[in-house]
């Protein structure tokens, strides 16, 4: 019986190690803009890169900064009118990256629980369909920022 328990513990240890090695998501250049209070939604931007061998599916977001964080897509119709809507799940193929950027896919932070203050940062958890999660520390830049480089 002791041998069976020891074997189970060893197998569980290998499974935990393998699971950690399977998580092959790299987040680059995360940033957001300061908000004017909490009445308007905020947004966060970044590049999410899949360095693994299997497709990763971004299924959702979680943060204590906003009660309704979602991935949204901005689109423009033939009359030049832009609108935003939830994007649903985002597939990232092996070796590919998805850019969350102004005017396209972005993390929409609705129902802010506190203002987004320039110079501060917040944690944003990317939740994947397979149960993996990646926590990103997102710096808050000035209200007119156009990206982390400027």
Chimera marker file (.cmm) of the C-alpha trace (Angstrom):
<marker_set name="trace">
<marker id="1" x="0.000" y="0.000" z="0.000" r="1" g="1" b="0" radius="0.5"/>
<marker id="2" x="2.833" y="2.435" z="0.883" r="1" g="1" b="0" radius="0.5"/>
<marker id="3" x="4.417" y="1.709" z="-2.488" r="1" g="1" b="0" radius="0.5"/>
<marker id="4" x="1.143" y="2.535" z="-4.270" r="1" g="1" b="0" radius="0.5"/>
<marker id="5" x="0.865" y="5.867" z="-2.386" r="1" g="1" b="0" radius="0.5"/>
<marker id="6" x="4.493" y="6.737" z="-3.167" r="1" g="1" b="0" radius="0.5"/>
<marker id="7" x="3.948" y="5.909" z="-6.847" r="1" g="1" b="0" radius="0.5"/>
<marker id="8" x="0.807" y="8.077" z="-6.930" r="1" g="1" b="0" radius="0.5"/>
<marker id="9" x="2.677" y="11.021" z="-5.357" r="1" g="1" b="0" radius="0.5"/>
<marker id="10" x="5.533" y="10.658" z="-7.848" r="1" g="1" b="0" radius="0.5"/>
<marker id="11" x="3.113" y="10.502" z="-10.800" r="1" g="1" b="0" radius="0.5"/>
<marker id="12" x="1.230" y="13.553" z="-9.494" r="1" g="1" b="0" radius="0.5"/>
<marker id="13" x="4.548" y="15.421" z="-9.230" r="1" g="1" b="0" radius="0.5"/>
<marker id="14" x="5.424" y="14.596" z="-12.842" r="1" g="1" b="0" radius="0.5"/>
<marker id="15" x="1.948" y="15.700" z="-13.976" r="1" g="1" b="0" radius="0.5"/>
<marker id="16" x="2.332" y="19.069" z="-12.212" r="1" g="1" b="0" radius="0.5"/>
<marker id="17" x="5.762" y="19.564" z="-13.792" r="1" g="1" b="0" radius="0.5"/>
<marker id="18" x="4.474" y="18.617" z="-17.241" r="1" g="1" b="0" radius="0.5"/>
<marker id="19" x="1.504" y="20.977" z="-16.854" r="1" g="1" b="0" radius="0.5"/>
<marker id="20" x="3.811" y="23.892" z="-16.012" r="1" g="1" b="0" radius="0.5"/>
<marker id="21" x="5.991" y="23.126" z="-19.028" r="1" g="1" b="0" radius="0.5"/>
<marker id="22" x="2.931" y="22.908" z="-21.330" r="1" g="1" b="0" radius="0.5"/>
<marker id="23" x="1.911" y="26.487" z="-20.530" r="1" g="1" b="0" radius="0.5"/>
<marker id="24" x="3.591" y="28.222" z="-23.439" r="1" g="1" b="0" radius="0.5"/>
<marker id="25" x="2.044" y="31.675" z="-23.488" r="1" g="1" b="0" radius="0.5"/>
<marker id="26" x="4.190" y="34.798" z="-23.478" r="1" g="1" b="0" radius="0.5"/>
<marker id="27" x="2.654" y="38.237" z="-22.978" r="1" g="1" b="0" radius="0.5"/>
<marker id="28" x="4.575" y="41.216" z="-24.334" r="1" g="1" b="0" radius="0.5"/>
<marker id="29" x="4.192" y="45.002" z="-24.105" r="1" g="1" b="0" radius="0.5"/>
<marker id="30" x="1.103" y="45.134" z="-21.871" r="1" g="1" b="0" radius="0.5"/>
<marker id="31" x="-0.228" y="48.638" z="-21.248" r="1" g="1" b="0" radius="0.5"/>
<marker id="32" x="-3.351" y="50.651" z="-20.571" r="1" g="1" b="0" radius="0.5"/>
<marker id="33" x="-4.434" y="54.277" z="-20.363" r="1" g="1" b="0" radius="0.5"/>
<marker id="34" x="-5.492" y="56.260" z="-17.319" r="1" g="1" b="0" radius="0.5"/>
<marker id="35" x="-9.246" y="56.693" z="-16.939" r="1" g="1" b="0" radius="0.5"/>
<marker id="36" x="-11.394" y="59.649" z="-16.033" r="1" g="1" b="0" radius="0.5"/>
<marker id="37" x="-12.963" y="58.261" z="-12.876" r="1" g="1" b="0" radius="0.5"/>
<marker id="38" x="-14.942" y="55.030" z="-13.047" r="1" g="1" b="0" radius="0.5"/>
<marker id="39" x="-17.936" y="56.044" z="-15.191" r="1" g="1" b="0" radius="0.5"/>
<marker id="40" x="-16.292" y="55.099" z="-18.487" r="1" g="1" b="0" radius="0.5"/>
<marker id="41" x="-14.718" y="51.723" z="-19.306" r="1" g="1" b="0" radius="0.5"/>
<marker id="42" x="-10.981" y="51.255" z="-19.519" r="1" g="1" b="0" radius="0.5"/>
<marker id="43" x="-8.985" y="49.114" z="-21.913" r="1" g="1" b="0" radius="0.5"/>
<marker id="44" x="-5.766" y="47.116" z="-21.878" r="1" g="1" b="0" radius="0.5"/>
<marker id="45" x="-3.514" y="46.175" z="-24.753" r="1" g="1" b="0" radius="0.5"/>
<marker id="46" x="-0.766" y="43.586" z="-25.251" r="1" g="1" b="0" radius="0.5"/>
<marker id="47" x="0.590" y="40.915" z="-27.545" r="1" g="1" b="0" radius="0.5"/>
<marker id="48" x="-0.163" y="37.305" z="-26.568" r="1" g="1" b="0" radius="0.5"/>
<marker id="49" x="2.272" y="34.825" z="-28.121" r="1" g="1" b="0" radius="0.5"/>
<marker id="50" x="1.799" y="31.030" z="-28.232" r="1" g="1" b="0" radius="0.5"/>
<marker id="51" x="5.258" y="29.442" z="-28.065" r="1" g="1" b="0" radius="0.5"/>
<marker id="52" x="3.876" y="25.942" z="-27.576" r="1" g="1" b="0" radius="0.5"/>
<marker id="53" x="2.924" y="23.055" z="-29.842" r="1" g="1" b="0" radius="0.5"/>
<marker id="54" x="-0.855" y="23.243" z="-29.392" r="1" g="1" b="0" radius="0.5"/>
<marker id="55" x="-3.470" y="25.889" z="-30.107" r="1" g="1" b="0" radius="0.5"/>
<marker id="56" x="-4.342" y="28.001" z="-27.060" r="1" g="1" b="0" radius="0.5"/>
<marker id="57" x="-7.848" y="29.428" z="-26.721" r="1" g="1" b="0" radius="0.5"/>
<marker id="58" x="-8.214" y="32.638" z="-24.721" r="1" g="1" b="0" radius="0.5"/>
<marker id="59" x="-11.629" y="32.208" z="-23.124" r="1" g="1" b="0" radius="0.5"/>
<marker id="60" x="-11.844" y="35.127" z="-20.710" r="1" g="1" b="0" radius="0.5"/>
<marker id="61" x="-10.305" y="37.693" z="-18.411" r="1" g="1" b="0" radius="0.5"/>
<marker id="62" x="-10.340" y="38.366" z="-14.699" r="1" g="1" b="0" radius="0.5"/>
<marker id="63" x="-9.250" y="41.430" z="-12.700" r="1" g="1" b="0" radius="0.5"/>
<marker id="64" x="-10.285" y="43.129" z="-9.481" r="1" g="1" b="0" radius="0.5"/>
<marker id="65" x="-10.120" y="46.455" z="-11.371" r="1" g="1" b="0" radius="0.5"/>
<marker id="66" x="-13.303" y="45.808" z="-13.388" r="1" g="1" b="0" radius="0.5"/>
<marker id="67" x="-16.471" y="43.861" z="-12.729" r="1" g="1" b="0" radius="0.5"/>
<marker id="68" x="-16.910" y="43.016" z="-16.448" r="1" g="1" b="0" radius="0.5"/>
<marker id="69" x="-13.617" y="42.418" z="-18.240" r="1" g="1" b="0" radius="0.5"/>
<marker id="70" x="-14.078" y="41.058" z="-21.776" r="1" g="1" b="0" radius="0.5"/>
<marker id="71" x="-12.183" y="40.770" z="-25.028" r="1" g="1" b="0" radius="0.5"/>
<marker id="72" x="-13.832" y="43.146" z="-27.517" r="1" g="1" b="0" radius="0.5"/>
<marker id="73" x="-13.362" y="43.763" z="-31.209" r="1" g="1" b="0" radius="0.5"/>
<marker id="74" x="-13.638" y="47.178" z="-32.802" r="1" g="1" b="0" radius="0.5"/>
<marker id="75" x="-14.934" y="47.072" z="-36.353" r="1" g="1" b="0" radius="0.5"/>
<marker id="76" x="-15.835" y="49.718" z="-38.923" r="1" g="1" b="0" radius="0.5"/>
<marker id="77" x="-18.709" y="49.310" z="-41.371" r="1" g="1" b="0" radius="0.5"/>
<marker id="78" x="-18.865" y="50.505" z="-44.997" r="1" g="1" b="0" radius="0.5"/>
<marker id="79" x="-20.229" y="53.895" z="-43.854" r="1" g="1" b="0" radius="0.5"/>
<marker id="80" x="-17.153" y="54.428" z="-41.649" r="1" g="1" b="0" radius="0.5"/>
<marker id="81" x="-19.019" y="53.931" z="-38.371" r="1" g="1" b="0" radius="0.5"/>
<marker id="82" x="-17.006" y="52.084" z="-35.718" r="1" g="1" b="0" radius="0.5"/>
<marker id="83" x="-18.546" y="49.828" z="-33.092" r="1" g="1" b="0" radius="0.5"/>
<marker id="84" x="-17.342" y="47.402" z="-30.444" r="1" g="1" b="0" radius="0.5"/>
<marker id="85" x="-18.678" y="43.969" z="-29.566" r="1" g="1" b="0" radius="0.5"/>
<marker id="86" x="-17.544" y="40.981" z="-27.507" r="1" g="1" b="0" radius="0.5"/>
<marker id="87" x="-15.098" y="38.881" z="-29.531" r="1" g="1" b="0" radius="0.5"/>
<marker id="88" x="-15.754" y="35.560" z="-27.814" r="1" g="1" b="0" radius="0.5"/>
<marker id="89" x="-12.958" y="33.020" z="-27.599" r="1" g="1" b="0" radius="0.5"/>
<marker id="90" x="-9.690" y="33.841" z="-29.356" r="1" g="1" b="0" radius="0.5"/>
<marker id="91" x="-7.644" y="30.996" z="-30.872" r="1" g="1" b="0" radius="0.5"/>
<marker id="92" x="-3.863" y="31.394" z="-30.942" r="1" g="1" b="0" radius="0.5"/>
<marker id="93" x="-2.152" y="28.790" z="-33.130" r="1" g="1" b="0" radius="0.5"/>
<marker id="94" x="1.294" y="27.418" z="-32.235" r="1" g="1" b="0" radius="0.5"/>
<marker id="95" x="3.966" y="29.944" z="-33.132" r="1" g="1" b="0" radius="0.5"/>
<marker id="96" x="1.417" y="32.729" z="-33.689" r="1" g="1" b="0" radius="0.5"/>
<marker id="97" x="0.579" y="35.850" z="-31.726" r="1" g="1" b="0" radius="0.5"/>
<marker id="98" x="-2.558" y="37.909" z="-31.228" r="1" g="1" b="0" radius="0.5"/>
<marker id="99" x="-2.263" y="41.661" z="-30.770" r="1" g="1" b="0" radius="0.5"/>
<marker id="100" x="-4.713" y="43.399" z="-28.470" r="1" g="1" b="0" radius="0.5"/>
<marker id="101" x="-4.386" y="46.980" z="-29.712" r="1" g="1" b="0" radius="0.5"/>
<marker id="102" x="-6.380" y="50.181" z="-30.117" r="1" g="1" b="0" radius="0.5"/>
<marker id="103" x="-8.808" y="49.916" z="-33.032" r="1" g="1" b="0" radius="0.5"/>
<marker id="104" x="-8.905" y="46.100" z="-33.026" r="1" g="1" b="0" radius="0.5"/>
<marker id="105" x="-9.070" y="43.348" z="-30.437" r="1" g="1" b="0" radius="0.5"/>
<marker id="106" x="-8.597" y="44.728" z="-26.920" r="1" g="1" b="0" radius="0.5"/>
<marker id="107" x="-9.304" y="43.930" z="-23.285" r="1" g="1" b="0" radius="0.5"/>
<marker id="108" x="-12.364" y="46.007" z="-22.403" r="1" g="1" b="0" radius="0.5"/>
<marker id="109" x="-12.597" y="46.797" z="-18.694" r="1" g="1" b="0" radius="0.5"/>
<marker id="110" x="-16.218" y="47.661" z="-17.959" r="1" g="1" b="0" radius="0.5"/>
<marker id="111" x="-17.673" y="48.723" z="-14.617" r="1" g="1" b="0" radius="0.5"/>
<marker id="112" x="-14.376" y="49.865" z="-13.103" r="1" g="1" b="0" radius="0.5"/>
<marker id="113" x="-14.104" y="49.367" z="-9.355" r="1" g="1" b="0" radius="0.5"/>
<marker id="114" x="-11.555" y="52.194" z="-9.035" r="1" g="1" b="0" radius="0.5"/>
<marker id="115" x="-10.014" y="54.806" z="-11.322" r="1" g="1" b="0" radius="0.5"/>
<marker id="116" x="-7.097" y="53.831" z="-13.532" r="1" g="1" b="0" radius="0.5"/>
<marker id="117" x="-4.342" y="56.162" z="-12.323" r="1" g="1" b="0" radius="0.5"/>
<marker id="118" x="-1.266" y="57.009" z="-14.398" r="1" g="1" b="0" radius="0.5"/>
<marker id="119" x="1.876" y="55.448" z="-12.906" r="1" g="1" b="0" radius="0.5"/>
<marker id="120" x="0.010" y="52.612" z="-11.216" r="1" g="1" b="0" radius="0.5"/>
<marker id="121" x="-0.510" y="49.061" z="-12.494" r="1" g="1" b="0" radius="0.5"/>
<marker id="122" x="-3.094" y="46.303" z="-12.125" r="1" g="1" b="0" radius="0.5"/>
<marker id="123" x="-3.164" y="42.529" z="-12.449" r="1" g="1" b="0" radius="0.5"/>
<marker id="124" x="-5.064" y="40.995" z="-15.337" r="1" g="1" b="0" radius="0.5"/>
<marker id="125" x="-5.551" y="37.235" z="-15.521" r="1" g="1" b="0" radius="0.5"/>
<marker id="126" x="-5.859" y="35.674" z="-18.968" r="1" g="1" b="0" radius="0.5"/>
<marker id="127" x="-8.048" y="32.567" z="-18.678" r="1" g="1" b="0" radius="0.5"/>
<marker id="128" x="-7.605" y="29.836" z="-21.293" r="1" g="1" b="0" radius="0.5"/>
<marker id="129" x="-10.190" y="27.211" z="-22.268" r="1" g="1" b="0" radius="0.5"/>
<marker id="130" x="-7.946" y="24.380" z="-21.042" r="1" g="1" b="0" radius="0.5"/>
<marker id="131" x="-7.860" y="25.848" z="-17.515" r="1" g="1" b="0" radius="0.5"/>
<marker id="132" x="-4.459" y="27.521" z="-17.822" r="1" g="1" b="0" radius="0.5"/>
<marker id="133" x="-4.168" y="31.064" z="-16.517" r="1" g="1" b="0" radius="0.5"/>
<marker id="134" x="-1.538" y="33.737" z="-17.091" r="1" g="1" b="0" radius="0.5"/>
<marker id="135" x="-1.333" y="36.755" z="-14.781" r="1" g="1" b="0" radius="0.5"/>
<marker id="136" x="-0.120" y="39.957" z="-16.420" r="1" g="1" b="0" radius="0.5"/>
<marker id="137" x="0.911" y="43.114" z="-14.581" r="1" g="1" b="0" radius="0.5"/>
<marker id="138" x="-0.446" y="45.966" z="-16.732" r="1" g="1" b="0" radius="0.5"/>
<marker id="139" x="1.113" y="49.439" z="-16.297" r="1" g="1" b="0" radius="0.5"/>
<marker id="140" x="-1.237" y="52.418" z="-16.553" r="1" g="1" b="0" radius="0.5"/>
<marker id="141" x="0.149" y="55.127" z="-18.830" r="1" g="1" b="0" radius="0.5"/>
<marker id="142" x="-1.143" y="58.658" z="-19.435" r="1" g="1" b="0" radius="0.5"/>
<marker id="143" x="-4.670" y="59.266" z="-20.673" r="1" g="1" b="0" radius="0.5"/>
<marker id="144" x="-3.427" y="60.123" z="-24.203" r="1" g="1" b="0" radius="0.5"/>
<marker id="145" x="-0.834" y="57.319" z="-24.447" r="1" g="1" b="0" radius="0.5"/>
<marker id="146" x="-0.529" y="55.547" z="-27.793" r="1" g="1" b="0" radius="0.5"/>
<marker id="147" x="1.509" y="52.610" z="-26.523" r="1" g="1" b="0" radius="0.5"/>
<marker id="148" x="4.275" y="51.595" z="-24.161" r="1" g="1" b="0" radius="0.5"/>
<marker id="149" x="6.990" y="53.172" z="-26.316" r="1" g="1" b="0" radius="0.5"/>
<marker id="150" x="5.524" y="56.665" z="-26.355" r="1" g="1" b="0" radius="0.5"/>
<link id1="1" id2="2" r="1" g="1" b="0" radius="0.2"/>
<link id1="2" id2="3" r="1" g="1" b="0" radius="0.2"/>
<link id1="3" id2="4" r="1" g="1" b="0" radius="0.2"/>
<link id1="4" id2="5" r="1" g="1" b="0" radius="0.2"/>
<link id1="5" id2="6" r="1" g="1" b="0" radius="0.2"/>
<link id1="6" id2="7" r="1" g="1" b="0" radius="0.2"/>
<link id1="7" id2="8" r="1" g="1" b="0" radius="0.2"/>
<link id1="8" id2="9" r="1" g="1" b="0" radius="0.2"/>
<link id1="9" id2="10" r="1" g="1" b="0" radius="0.2"/>
<link id1="10" id2="11" r="1" g="1" b="0" radius="0.2"/>
<link id1="11" id2="12" r="1" g="1" b="0" radius="0.2"/>
<link id1="12" id2="13" r="1" g="1" b="0" radius="0.2"/>
<link id1="13" id2="14" r="1" g="1" b="0" radius="0.2"/>
<link id1="14" id2="15" r="1" g="1" b="0" radius="0.2"/>
<link id1="15" id2="16" r="1" g="1" b="0" radius="0.2"/>
<link id1="16" id2="17" r="1" g="1" b="0" radius="0.2"/>
<link id1="17" id2="18" r="1" g="1" b="0" radius="0.2"/>
<link id1="18" id2="19" r="1" g="1" b="0" radius="0.2"/>
<link id1="19" id2="20" r="1" g="1" b="0" radius="0.2"/>
<link id1="20" id2="21" r="1" g="1" b="0" radius="0.2"/>
<link id1="21" id2="22" r="1" g="1" b="0" radius="0.2"/>
<link id1="22" id2="23" r="1" g="1" b="0" radius="0.2"/>
<link id1="23" id2="24" r="1" g="1" b="0" radius="0.2"/>
<link id1="24" id2="25" r="1" g="1" b="0" radius="0.2"/>
<link id1="25" id2="26" r="1" g="1" b="0" radius="0.2"/>
<link id1="26" id2="27" r="1" g="1" b="0" radius="0.2"/>
<link id1="27" id2="28" r="1" g="1" b="0" radius="0.2"/>
<link id1="28" id2="29" r="1" g="1" b="0" radius="0.2"/>
<link id1="29" id2="30" r="1" g="1" b="0" radius="0.2"/>
<link id1="30" id2="31" r="1" g="1" b="0" radius="0.2"/>
<link id1="31" id2="32" r="1" g="1" b="0" radius="0.2"/>
<link id1="32" id2="33" r="1" g="1" b="0" radius="0.2"/>
<link id1="33" id2="34" r="1" g="1" b="0" radius="0.2"/>
<link id1="34" id2="35" r="1" g="1" b="0" radius="0.2"/>
<link id1="35" id2="36" r="1" g="1" b="0" radius="0.2"/>
<link id1="36" id2="37" r="1" g="1" b="0" radius="0.2"/>
<link id1="37" id2="38" r="1" g="1" b="0" radius="0.2"/>
<link id1="38" id2="39" r="1" g="1" b="0" radius="0.2"/>
<link id1="39" id2="40" r="1" g="1" b="0" radius="0.2"/>
<link id1="40" id2="41" r="1" g="1" b="0" radius="0.2"/>
<link id1="41" id2="42" r="1" g="1" b="0" radius="0.2"/>
<link id1="42" id2="43" r="1" g="1" b="0" radius="0.2"/>
<link id1="43" id2="44" r="1" g="1" b="0" radius="0.2"/>
<link id1="44" id2="45" r="1" g="1" b="0" radius="0.2"/>
<link id1="45" id2="46" r="1" g="1" b="0" radius="0.2"/>
<link id1="46" id2="47" r="1" g="1" b="0" radius="0.2"/>
<link id1="47" id2="48" r="1" g="1" b="0" radius="0.2"/>
<link id1="48" id2="49" r="1" g="1" b="0" radius="0.2"/>
<link id1="49" id2="50" r="1" g="1" b="0" radius="0.2"/>
<link id1="50" id2="51" r="1" g="1" b="0" radius="0.2"/>
<link id1="51" id2="52" r="1" g="1" b="0" radius="0.2"/>
<link id1="52" id2="53" r="1" g="1" b="0" radius="0.2"/>
<link id1="53" id2="54" r="1" g="1" b="0" radius="0.2"/>
<link id1="54" id2="55" r="1" g="1" b="0" radius="0.2"/>
<link id1="55" id2="56" r="1" g="1" b="0" radius="0.2"/>
<link id1="56" id2="57" r="1" g="1" b="0" radius="0.2"/>
<link id1="57" id2="58" r="1" g="1" b="0" radius="0.2"/>
<link id1="58" id2="59" r="1" g="1" b="0" radius="0.2"/>
<link id1="59" id2="60" r="1" g="1" b="0" radius="0.2"/>
<link id1="60" id2="61" r="1" g="1" b="0" radius="0.2"/>
<link id1="61" id2="62" r="1" g="1" b="0" radius="0.2"/>
<link id1="62" id2="63" r="1" g="1" b="0" radius="0.2"/>
<link id1="63" id2="64" r="1" g="1" b="0" radius="0.2"/>
<link id1="64" id2="65" r="1" g="1" b="0" radius="0.2"/>
<link id1="65" id2="66" r="1" g="1" b="0" radius="0.2"/>
<link id1="66" id2="67" r="1" g="1" b="0" radius="0.2"/>
<link id1="67" id2="68" r="1" g="1" b="0" radius="0.2"/>
<link id1="68" id2="69" r="1" g="1" b="0" radius="0.2"/>
<link id1="69" id2="70" r="1" g="1" b="0" radius="0.2"/>
<link id1="70" id2="71" r="1" g="1" b="0" radius="0.2"/>
<link id1="71" id2="72" r="1" g="1" b="0" radius="0.2"/>
<link id1="72" id2="73" r="1" g="1" b="0" radius="0.2"/>
<link id1="73" id2="74" r="1" g="1" b="0" radius="0.2"/>
<link id1="74" id2="75" r="1" g="1" b="0" radius="0.2"/>
<link id1="75" id2="76" r="1" g="1" b="0" radius="0.2"/>
<link id1="76" id2="77" r="1" g="1" b="0" radius="0.2"/>
<link id1="77" id2="78" r="1" g="1" b="0" radius="0.2"/>
<link id1="78" id2="79" r="1" g="1" b="0" radius="0.2"/>
<link id1="79" id2="80" r="1" g="1" b="0" radius="0.2"/>
<link id1="80" id2="81" r="1" g="1" b="0" radius="0.2"/>
<link id1="81" id2="82" r="1" g="1" b="0" radius="0.2"/>
<link id1="82" id2="83" r="1" g="1" b="0" radius="0.2"/>
<link id1="83" id2="84" r="1" g="1" b="0" radius="0.2"/>
<link id1="84" id2="85" r="1" g="1" b="0" radius="0.2"/>
<link id1="85" id2="86" r="1" g="1" b="0" radius="0.2"/>
<link id1="86" id2="87" r="1" g="1" b="0" radius="0.2"/>
<link id1="87" id2="88" r="1" g="1" b="0" radius="0.2"/>
<link id1="88" id2="89" r="1" g="1" b="0" radius="0.2"/>
<link id1="89" id2="90" r="1" g="1" b="0" radius="0.2"/>
<link id1="90" id2="91" r="1" g="1" b="0" radius="0.2"/>
<link id1="91" id2="92" r="1" g="1" b="0" radius="0.2"/>
<link id1="92" id2="93" r="1" g="1" b="0" radius="0.2"/>
<link id1="93" id2="94" r="1" g="1" b="0" radius="0.2"/>
<link id1="94" id2="95" r="1" g="1" b="0" radius="0.2"/>
<link id1="95" id2="96" r="1" g="1" b="0" radius="0.2"/>
<link id1="96" id2="97" r="1" g="1" b="0" radius="0.2"/>
<link id1="97" id2="98" r="1" g="1" b="0" radius="0.2"/>
<link id1="98" id2="99" r="1" g="1" b="0" radius="0.2"/>
<link id1="99" id2="100" r="1" g="1" b="0" radius="0.2"/>
<link id1="100" id2="101" r="1" g="1" b="0" radius="0.2"/>
<link id1="101" id2="102" r="1" g="1" b="0" radius="0.2"/>
<link id1="102" id2="103" r="1" g="1" b="0" radius="0.2"/>
<link id1="103" id2="104" r="1" g="1" b="0" radius="0.2"/>
<link id1="104" id2="105" r="1" g="1" b="0" radius="0.2"/>
<link id1="105" id2="106" r="1" g="1" b="0" radius="0.2"/>
<link id1="106" id2="107" r="1" g="1" b="0" radius="0.2"/>
<link id1="107" id2="108" r="1" g="1" b="0" radius="0.2"/>
<link id1="108" id2="109" r="1" g="1" b="0" radius="0.2"/>
<link id1="109" id2="110" r="1" g="1" b="0" radius="0.2"/>
<link id1="110" id2="111" r="1" g="1" b="0" radius="0.2"/>
<link id1="111" id2="112" r="1" g="1" b="0" radius="0.2"/>
<link id1="112" id2="113" r="1" g="1" b="0" radius="0.2"/>
<link id1="113" id2="114" r="1" g="1" b="0" radius="0.2"/>
<link id1="114" id2="115" r="1" g="1" b="0" radius="0.2"/>
<link id1="115" id2="116" r="1" g="1" b="0" radius="0.2"/>
<link id1="116" id2="117" r="1" g="1" b="0" radius="0.2"/>
<link id1="117" id2="118" r="1" g="1" b="0" radius="0.2"/>
<link id1="118" id2="119" r="1" g="1" b="0" radius="0.2"/>
<link id1="119" id2="120" r="1" g="1" b="0" radius="0.2"/>
<link id1="120" id2="121" r="1" g="1" b="0" radius="0.2"/>
<link id1="121" id2="122" r="1" g="1" b="0" radius="0.2"/>
<link id1="122" id2="123" r="1" g="1" b="0" radius="0.2"/>
<link id1="123" id2="124" r="1" g="1" b="0" radius="0.2"/>
<link id1="124" id2="125" r="1" g="1" b="0" radius="0.2"/>
<link id1="125" id2="126" r="1" g="1" b="0" radius="0.2"/>
<link id1="126" id2="127" r="1" g="1" b="0" radius="0.2"/>
<link id1="127" id2="128" r="1" g="1" b="0" radius="0.2"/>
<link id1="128" id2="129" r="1" g="1" b="0" radius="0.2"/>
<link id1="129" id2="130" r="1" g="1" b="0" radius="0.2"/>
<link id1="130" id2="131" r="1" g="1" b="0" radius="0.2"/>
<link id1="131" id2="132" r="1" g="1" b="0" radius="0.2"/>
<link id1="132" id2="133" r="1" g="1" b="0" radius="0.2"/>
<link id1="133" id2="134" r="1" g="1" b="0" radius="0.2"/>
<link id1="134" id2="135" r="1" g="1" b="0" radius="0.2"/>
<link id1="135" id2="136" r="1" g="1" b="0" radius="0.2"/>
<link id1="136" id2="137" r="1" g="1" b="0" radius="0.2"/>
<link id1="137" id2="138" r="1" g="1" b="0" radius="0.2"/>
<link id1="138" id2="139" r="1" g="1" b="0" radius="0.2"/>
<link id1="139" id2="140" r="1" g="1" b="0" radius="0.2"/>
<link id1="140" id2="141" r="1" g="1" b="0" radius="0.2"/>
<link id1="141" id2="142" r="1" g="1" b="0" radius="0.2"/>
<link id1="142" id2="143" r="1" g="1" b="0" radius="0.2"/>
<link id1="143" id2="144" r="1" g="1" b="0" radius="0.2"/>
<link id1="144" id2="145" r="1" g="1" b="0" radius="0.2"/>
<link id1="145" id2="146" r="1" g="1" b="0" radius="0.2"/>
<link id1="146" id2="147" r="1" g="1" b="0" radius="0.2"/>
<link id1="147" id2="148" r="1" g="1" b="0" radius="0.2"/>
<link id1="148" id2="149" r="1" g="1" b="0" radius="0.2"/>
<link id1="149" id2="150" r="1" g="1" b="0" radius="0.2"/>
</marker_set>
